[in-house]
Structures are given as structure tokens and as C-alpha cells.
Amino acid sequence: MDISTLQIILIFQGLNPQEIADALTVLSASERTYQKNGSIFHAGMLTRNLGLVLDGSVIIESNDIWGNRTILSHVGKGEFFAETYALLEDEPMLVDVTANEECLILFIRLDLLLQRLSFPDSWTLKIVKNLLTISAQKNLILSGRSLHILPKTIRGRVLTYLNSVSIQKGSKEFDIPFDRRQLADYLNLERTALSKELGKMQKEGILSVKTNHFQIHITQDNKWS
């Protein structure tokens, strides 16, 4: 495990190499590789582990008993998942975590972190502080999805989502982390209806799209609506 690489990841920021090494040992950190579409966590299970994506990406999704699928978020390299469930004792997961591609995951036992708060090491409170930042970022992600699915029309949802990505990327041209089916699931839309609307928007000159690469075109005569 490359300690120098971990130093730039949020949960370990502010820790020196020795503190990171100590934390990994005390918190029983372990790595595991998953193939694309492999199940990492599933709804109903309990976990004490936070997952850190070291390579690849995962999808957080909700699958109900009727076969309906809703993508809640995409978790990329250097990002985290399941930290809330890892901190809440005996709270079953309500979501599934699935490998979006071949990925390498570092699992960290957060219950062991909580046990050390009475007699904290030099790194313990630093990690707790970083976890608060991670939690705040996750709240922003979930709030963002609520905004993305708020519009009633397909076009409204697509443009709201693309506007958010454009702001985050600082560009009118960017890649999104979803394929067409995943984007439809994320926006709570039918895939065929989404593809049809994207085709209309291209013909109208609002955007250009190829696979998951988008370019937004905005002129005085062509406003987002």
C-alpha cells in the first residue's frame, strides 16, 4: 500500500506517513479487487467498513423488490462510500454498492476508530475531523441529485444535471461518469425517452453528445429551458 498516495486523499489529510501507517494497522485496513458489476455491499447487510476507491469506480444504487433501479451516485477514484452505515451500529444498508468497472477498494474499520476516542492517538482526531468533511460533501451530492430530478420534464432534468456538471468542471465541454442507461436511472427517466430527448436537443443546437462526452452550446437565441 503506497502511503505517499494515501496522503493526498481526504481522510488522511494532515497525517504524516507514520500516522497513516499506524492508522491502517489499528483500523484493520484491507484491500480487495472487484470485477465490473461485482457486488461490494448489498441492501440489508450490516457493515463497519468505510470503503475508499483506490482505483476504478463504483455505483451507489437502490433496487427494490419490483425490479426498479435508481442510481444515487457515482463514486470515483479517491472517493468514499458506506461511511454513514459504518458509523451507525446495527443500521442495515438501504442501498447496493456495485463495481462500475474493475476497481480496487480499501476497507477501513470505523468502529475501531470510535473505540479509540476516549484515548485518542495523534491521528485519531484528525481522521474524525476529515470524516466530518466527507460527510458534508456527501450531503451536497445527495442534495444535488434532489435538484436534478426536481424538474417535471425530461429536458429540464437533463439540463439541470448538465448545468451542475458544467459548473463543477468549469467548462461547457466535459465527460459525465454515467453511460446512457445509468444516466436514465440517475434522473429517474426511461432510457428510450432520454435518448429521444437528447436527439432533439442536438438537432436544436443546444448540445452535442457522443457517448458520455457533452458539449453545451448557448447563444442569445438558444436559451436553456
N, C-alpha and C positions, 0 to 999 in steps of 0.2 A: 504494500500500500504506500503510495507516494505522499509523504507528509507535506512536501512543498506545494503539491497541487491542492491539498485539502485546506491550506492556509488561506486561500482566496475565496473559499466557499463560506457563505454567510454564517453558518452555525459555528464555525471555528475561527471567525474573525476576532482578532485581539488576543489569540492564544499563540504562544511560541511553540516551536516544534516539539519540545519535550512535554509541554502541557497537552498537546494534541495526542501524542503517543500515549500518555497516561490516561487520557480520556477514552481513547479507543480500547485500551485494555480493561479499564474499570467498567465501561459500559457494554462490554462483550460485543464489540463491533464485529460484523462478519459480512463477507461479500458473497453474492450469488448472481449467476448469469441466467437470463431468461430469453427464450426464443420469441419471435414475433407471435402475438396473440396468446402468449402464455399467461396463465393466471398467477398473479402475485398475491393479492388478497381478494376475498370474496365476501359478499354481504352475509351477515350473520356471525362471522368469526370474531374472535377477540384477538387483539394484538397489543403487545407492549413495545413494539418496534416502530420507530420513525424510519422511513425509507428515504435515502438520498440517491438520486440518479447520478452515477459516475460516468455513464456513457449510454447513449441511446435516449429513449423517451418512453413514457407510459401515459395511459389514458385513465382518467377517473370517470366512471360511468355508473348510471343507475339502470338496472334491468329488473323489470317487475315480472310477476308470475304469469302475465299475459303475453310476455314476449316483447314488450315495448322497451326501447333503449333510448336513453338520454345521456349524451356526453356532457359532463360538468366542467371538465378542464383537461388541459394538456400539460404534462409535467416534463420539462426538458432537462438536459444535462446541467447539473449543479443545483437542481431544484428538489423540493421535498414533498412527501406525501405521508398521510396517516398520523401526523404528529398530534392531532387532536385526540384521536382514539388511543394513541399510546399513552397520553397523559390522563385519560379518564378510565378509572378502574371498572372492569366488568361492563363496559359500554360496547354492545355489538355494532359492528360496522354496518352502515346502511348503503354502502356503495361497493362496487367492484373496482379493483385496480388491475389493469391488463397491460402487458407489454405492447407498445405501439410498433416496436421494431426490436431487433436483438438489443438487449440492454444489460448493463451491469449495475447492480443495486448494492449499496452499503446499508446494512441494517444496524440501528443503534438503539439499545435498550433504555428508554426514557424512565421506566420505573426505577431503575438503578440510580439514575440521576436524582430523582425525587428523594430517595432514601438517604442521600448524602447531604441534603440541605441543612440538616442540624449541625453538621461539622464539615462545612464546605472546604474543598481544596481550592487552590489558586485559580483553577479553570472552571469550577462548578458554576459560580455566579455569572461568569462571562457567557457560558453556554445558555443559561437561563435567560439572560438579557437578549441574546441573539434569538432565542426561541420566541420571545415576545415580538420581535421584529418580523420573524417568519409568519407568525400568526396574523399580524396586522396586514402583511402582504397578501395572505390567503383571503382575508376578508375583502380586500379590494378586488381580487379576482372573482370571487363569488358575487360581489355587488355588480361588477362589470357584466357578468352573464345575465343578471336580472335586467339590466338596462338593454342588453342585446335582444332579449326576447319580449321586451315590453311593447314594441310596435305591433299593430294588428296585421299589417301587410307583409308579404314576403320581402318586397323591395325595402321596406322600412327596416326590417330586421337585418338584412344583408348590409345596407348602408351604415346602420348604426354600428355593426360589428367592424366593418372595414374602416370606418372613421376612427374607432378606438385603436385598431392596429396601426393605422397611419400615424396617429399621434404618438404611440409608443415607439415606432420605428423612426419617426422624424422624417418621413418620406412618403410620397404618393405612390411609390413603387416598392413592393415588398412580397415576401412569401408568408403564407399562413401555415400553421402547424397541422392543418386538417386536410384530408382528401375530401372529395365531394360528398361521399356518404357520411363521413364524420362531421362535416360542416352542417349537413342537413340535420343530423342527430343533435348537434350542439345548439342549433337555432330552433329546434322543435318543428322542423318542416319535413315535408315529403321530398325525397331526393329528386324525383322527376319534376315536381313543381319548382324546386330550387334551380335545377338545370335550365328549365324553360325560362325562368325569370332572368337568370344570368345571361342567357342568349339574347333576350330582349334588350337588356341593359348594354350589351356590347353593340348591338345594332344602332342603338340610340346614341352611342358615343360616350356613355357615362363611364365605362371602364373597359379595360382589356384583361382577359384572363386566359391563362394557359396552365392547366393542372392546378397547382396551388400557388401560382405566381400571379399577382394582381397589379394593375396599374390604374390609378384613378385619374380621370380626365374631367376637369371642371372649367367651364367658361361662363361668361355672363349670361349666355342663352341656355345654359345647361346646368341648372341648379340641382342639388340633391333634394329629393322629395319623397 
